[in-house]
Amino acid sequence: MRIGICDTTFARFDMAGAAIDELKKNAYDLKIIRQTVPGVKDLPVTAKILIEEENCDIVMALGMPGPMKKDKMCAHEASTGLINAQLMTNKHILEVFVHEDEEDNPVELAKLAENRAREHAQNLIKMMYHRKAMRKEAGMGMREGKENAGPL
Ligand SMILES: Cc1nc2c(=O)[nH]c(=O)nc-2n(C[C@H](O)[C@H](O)[C@H](O)CO)c1C
């Protein structure tokens, strides 16, 4: 399995490092190809390149939108680009964004970023290796990085 990881220098936490560590702990036959770019708007084309030129089966796109209105706009544009890249390639690109204003305290923000990256890496493993395990979680109110909402 070839897994693409793209991340940004704008982010204030090494989410890709956490994701890669989690992937390696949970699967043995994977090759990871990592590309780092300046910001979230650079992620869509990078993910597409990882799929089309590096033959990745799936990609994680990790980024940290800032707290300002223009950052939110960038994040929305990046998201739209990531969806387009998925439709163009027929491959999943897991968007792993942590908005800088999700936590006020930098220690809590770092914890959130690490947990979200790790939990999405676990999602990737389930999607690619253990489909039935993912199906078991259908409707369970799963959340990445924070407490699960739980089922109704
Ligand atoms: C305003 C802005 N905000 C963010 C952000 O919140 N998070 C992020 O990762 N990158 C941001 N960028 C940079 C753009 O995503 C991109 O890297 C540049 O426009 C260069 O293509 C910009 C320009």
The ligand as an SDF file (V2000), in Angstrom:
LIG
                    3D

 23 24  0  0  0  0  0  0  0  0999 V2000
   -4.2300   33.7880    4.4490 C   0  0  0  0  0  0  0  0  0  0  0  0
   -3.6460   32.4160    4.4920 C   0  0  0  0  0  0  0  0  0  0  0  0
   -4.0330   31.6310    5.5110 N   0  0  0  0  0  0  0  0  0  0  0  0
   -3.5520   30.3640    5.5950 C   0  0  0  0  0  0  0  0  0  0  0  0
   -3.9550   29.5100    6.6390 C   0  0  0  0  0  0  0  0  0  0  0  0
   -4.7420   29.8620    7.5160 O   0  0  0  0  0  0  0  0  0  0  0  0
   -3.4100   28.2640    6.6820 N   0  0  0  0  0  0  0  0  0  0  0  0
   -2.5340   27.8130    5.7400 C   0  0  0  0  0  0  0  0  0  0  0  0
   -2.0930   26.6560    5.8290 O   0  0  0  0  0  0  0  0  0  0  0  0
   -2.1570   28.6080    4.7120 N   0  0  0  0  0  0  0  0  0  0  0  0
   -2.6210   29.8560    4.6230 C   0  0  0  0  0  0  0  0  0  0  0  0
   -2.2340   30.6690    3.6030 N   0  0  0  0  0  0  0  0  0  0  0  0
   -1.2420   30.1740    2.6490 C   0  0  0  0  0  0  0  0  0  0  0  0
   -1.8850   29.5070    1.4270 C   0  0  0  0  0  0  0  0  0  0  0  0
   -2.5300   28.3070    1.8170 O   0  0  0  0  0  0  0  0  0  0  0  0
   -0.8360   29.1550    0.3410 C   0  0  0  0  0  0  0  0  0  0  0  0
    0.2480   28.4800    0.9210 O   0  0  0  0  0  0  0  0  0  0  0  0
   -0.2940   30.3910   -0.3470 C   0  0  0  0  0  0  0  0  0  0  0  0
   -1.3680   31.1330   -0.8550 O   0  0  0  0  0  0  0  0  0  0  0  0
    0.6760   30.0220   -1.4770 C   0  0  0  0  0  0  0  0  0  0  0  0
    0.0470   29.2520   -2.4710 O   0  0  0  0  0  0  0  0  0  0  0  0
   -2.7350   31.9450    3.5300 C   0  0  0  0  0  0  0  0  0  0  0  0
   -2.3080   32.8470    2.4130 C   0  0  0  0  0  0  0  0  0  0  0  0
  1  2  1  0
  2  3  1  0
  2 22  2  0
  3  4  2  0
  4  5  1  0
  4 11  1  0
  5  6  2  0
  5  7  1  0
  7  8  1  0
  8  9  2  0
  8 10  1  0
 10 11  2  0
 11 12  1  0
 12 13  1  0
 12 22  1  0
 13 14  1  0
 14 15  1  0
 14 16  1  0
 16 17  1  0
 16 18  1  0
 18 19  1  0
 18 20  1  0
 20 21  1  0
 22 23  1  0
M  END
$$$$
